[in-house]
Amino acid sequence: MGLSSLASAFAFEGDGGLKDRLLTALYVISAAMALSLLAIWIPYGGLLPVAWASAVVFTAVFEVVRLFGRDQDTQRYRPLSAALAYALLVIPAIGATVGAVGRVLGYPANFEFSYLCLVLSGVGLVIMQVLEGREDVSGASRFAERYSTAFLLLGVCAPQLIVISGSPRGVQLLWWMVAVVALNDATAYFVGRWIGRSKMAPGLSPNKTMQGMIAGLLAGVVAGVLFWQWLLGSGASVGVLVCASLWVTLAAQAADLSKSYLKRLRGVKDFGAIFPGHGGVLDRFDAMIGASPVVVIFLVLLGLL
């Protein structure tokens, strides 16, 4: 009876409620801690966070393309168009992965290849937009509506998560980002449900409130200062950490709304169901993806990248 009760306590309800969200967070964090310890202890363990970040980005791109890879009228999948869109959106992530693996293996950082991949992706998507609108301009408009935000989020921002994962202290930096965005998200969620009155962006995310946003910002800043000093030690003053954490938290919240915008275009609740209570990969890691460019800028200014 005791074992049955214990198993029931750690079993998903399947309704996407608070218990499912907390259990998913528990299991994901436990697996992440195990991988982090391996990454620190084994030779070339830095390849593990790079592999994780790459898998997150590659899967998130797949989720977006799966969402938009249908014909506007018949809703049937267009395999060739979807495959081309996926290839173009994922090119910057490939460039970032190559560079991150090289850094872990001891080669000097070289961002030229990543830059070329980003340019190729952008130009390719522009050409694809032109082809989509060659007979009807509404086709080009729909393509831009769907893939311009996807390119900014997954072509520009997401590869920076891979760059961070391949840095000399990639594991610690990823955990710092987790602390900032997770405490921001949790605080905004609970404060919004408790005292939230003023809607922040009802057209994009009806449940988000200004009260929750402000509380989340404060929690993110506090987490940024404390966890940086705990995980990474010195190297930045409290004032710099407050400024960096504030911008990281703002970028995380903006990315969450961008993700909501993409979902509203297709009228879906989640990008997937891989994480019970949280949805798909992009649903869960959108905040880290959006915050990554700010973290990269912060590291460059501090001379840590």
N, C-alpha and C positions, 0 to 999 in steps of 0.2 A: 504493500500500500504506500509505503514511504517512497519507494523508487518510482511508483506510478505518479505520485503527486509531484515529485521532483521533475520527472519527464514532462508532465503537463505544464509546469511552471516555465520550462524552457522551450516550449513548443509554440509555433506561430499560430495565431488565431485565424489568419487569412483574410481579415477584414481591413487591413491597412491602418489599424488604429494605433494608439500610443504604445501598447505592448509590443506589437510587431516592429514599430520604429525603434524602440529601446533594445529589443533582442537583436535586430539587425545591426545596430550600432555596436552592441557588445561583441557579436561574432566578428564583425569587420575589424574592430579595434584589436581583438585578440589575434587574429591572423596577421594584421599589420605589425603588431609588436614582435611576433615570432619571425617574420621576414626581416624586420629591422635588426634584430639581434644577429641573424645569419649574415646580413649585409655588413655588419660591423666586424664580425669575428672571422669570416672565411676570406681567403685570398680572392681579390677582385669581386668582393661582395657588393661593391657599388653597382655592379651590373643588375642586381635585383631591383633596386628602386627605379633604375632606368627602364627595365622591362615592365615594371608595374605602371609607370607613368605612360609609357608607350601604349600599353594595352588599354589604359583608360581612354586615351585620345583616339586610338584606332576604333575602339568600340563606340565611343560617342559619335564619331563621324558616321559610322554605320547606322546608328539609331536615327540620326537626322536624315540621312539619305533614304532610309526605309520609310520615314514619315512622308517625304516629299517626292518619292520616286514613282508616283502614280499619275496617270493621265487625269487631267482636270475634269473631264466629262465622264469617261467610262470608269474611272477609279481603278483601272487595271495597271499593273506594274509595267514600266517601260524599262526592261533590263539593260539595254545598251546605254540609255541616258543615265540611269541610276549608277551603272558601273563607271561611266565617265565622270560623273559628278563626284563619286567616292574617290576615284583616283586623283582628281584635281584637289579635293579638299584635304586629302591625307598626305600630299607631297610635302608640305612644310613639316609635318610630324616626322616623316622619314628623314628629312635633312637634319632635324634636331636630334633624332635618335642616333644617327651616324656620328654626329659631333659629340654627343654625350658618351657613347661607347668609347670613342677615341680618347676622351679625357680620362675615363676610368682606367683604360689600358696604358695611360701614361703619355699620350701624345698631347702636344700643346693645343690649346683651344683655338679653333678656327671657325669663325662664324660666317665666312664667305659662302660656303656651300649652303648653309641654312638660308641665307639671304637670297641666293639664286633660286632655291626651291620655293620660297615665299613669292618671289616675283613671277615665277612660272605658274604657280597656282592662281594668282590673281589674274594674270593675262589669260590663262586658259578658261577661267570662269567668265571673263568678259566676252571671249569668243563664243563660248557656249550660250551666253545670254543672247548674243546677236543671232545665232542659229535658231534659238527658240522663238525669236520674234520675226523671223524672215518672212513669214506669211501673215502673221497677225501680231500687232504690237502688244496685245494683251498677254501673249505668251512670254515676251521679254519682261513685261512688268511683273508677272507672277514669279518668274525665275529670280528677278532682282529682289522681290519681296521676301522670298524664301531663303535664298542663298547668300545675300549680302550680309545679313546678320550672322548666318552660319559661318561665313568666311572670317568675319571679325572675331567670332568667339572660338572657332575651331582651327582656323588657318593662321590667325595672328596670335591669339592669346594662348591657346592650348599647347603649342610647341614649347612655350616658355616653361611650362611645368616639367617637360622633359629636360630642358636645359638645367633647371634647378636640381633635378634628381641626379644629374651627372656631375654636379659640382663637388669639390673636395669634402664638404660637410652636408651632402645632399640629404642624408637620412634625418639629421637634426633639423634642417631647414623645412623639410616636408612636415615633420611633426609640429614645428612652430606654426606653419600655415594651418595645419589641422586644428590646432588649439585656437587660433584666432577666428577662423571661419566657423568652427563648430560652436564655440561659445557665443559668437555673434548670432548664429542661426537659432540656437536653443533659447537664448535670452529673448530675442525678438519674437519667437513663437509663443513662449509662455507669457511674457508681458503683454503681447498683443491680445491673447485670449483672456487675460486677467483684467486689464484696464484699457485695452485698445478701443478708441472711439473714432478717431479720424482716419479715414481710409487713405493709404499712401498712393496707390496706383490701381484703383478698382477696375480699370479697363484691362489691365494685364494680370493682376493677382488680387482678387477681391478680398482675400483674408489678411493681407498685410496692412498694418496700421503705422501711422507716424510715431505713436508711442512705442511700438515694438521696434521700429527702425532706430530711434534715438537710444533706447535701452541696449539694442544690439551693438550700436557703435561704441557705446561706453564699455560694454563687456569686451568687445574686440580689442579696444585700446589697452585695457587693463591686462588682458591675456597676452597681448603682444609684448608688453614691457616685461611682465613676470616670466613668461615662458622663454623669451630670448635670453634673459639673464640665467635661467636655469639650464637651458639646452645648449646655448652657444657662448655663454660667459660674457666677457667684456667685448669691446670693439665698437660700441655705439653708446652715446650718451642717452639719458632718459628722454631728453627733449627730442632727439632724433628718432628714438623708438616710438614715442607717442605720435609723431608726425607720420612715420612710416606705417604704423599700425592703423591709424585713422584712414589713410588712403587705401591700404589693403582691404580694410573692412568695407569702405565705400565701393571699391571695385567689386568685391564679392557680392554685395547687395545688388549692384547694377547688373552683374552677370546673371544673377537669379531672375531678375526681371526680364532680361534678354531671352533667357531660356523659356520663361512663361510666354513671351511674345511668340516664339516659334510654336509652342504648343497651341496657343490660341488660333494661329493660322489654320491648323488642322482640326481644332476642336477636340483635342485629346487631353486626358488628365495627366498621363505620364508618358515618357519615352519608351518605357519597358517595364518589366516586372521582375528583374533579376534580384532586386533588394526589396523584400517585403516591407511595406509601409513607406518606402522611399521612392520606388519606381525603378527607372533604369540607371545606367551609369552616368549619363549627363544630368539626370535629376539629382544624383547624389554628389557629384564632383564638380558641378557647374561653378560653385563659389571659388574653389581652389583654382579652377581654370581661369576665371575672370581676374583673380587676384595675382596670378603668376607674373604678368608683365610689370606690375608695380613692384613686386619682390625683386625681379631681375634688375630694374632700375635702381632700387635701393642698394642691392649688392654691388652693382657697378660703381655707384657713388662712394661706397665704403671701401672699394678695392678688394672685395671678397669673392669676386667671380672671375 
